[in-house]
């Protein structure tokens, strides 16, 4: 995953056609090289429960300096919900306590995506 477009395309191919909501974290080193990409949480057809503590725990295990979040929206719409924005804020705050940067959160759907970073929400 050499640039944001390649990463987005990779995540779209992994997540866009899933039947259940999947929440992923891509853990990066100081140079923003991928250490590991993990499916952290799996949900139902219309929601996924996300625990910021578990994301931070995995980041600390990998000694990650930054994280990119991604999840699919099985509704066919990539527009983030209020809950998506709320959990992103909670994850960002938890990461900040450990000096881990949350670089982006991508919401992926069939053929479209929304980037929190591109919208200036991070």
Buried (B, 14 or more C-beta within 10 A) or exposed (E): BEEBEEBBEBBBEBBBEBEEBBBBBBBBEEEEEBBEBBBBBEBEEEEBEBBBEBBBBBBEEBEBBBBBBBBBBBEEEBEBEEEBBEBBBBBBEBBEEEEBBBBBBBBBBBEBBBBBBEEEBB
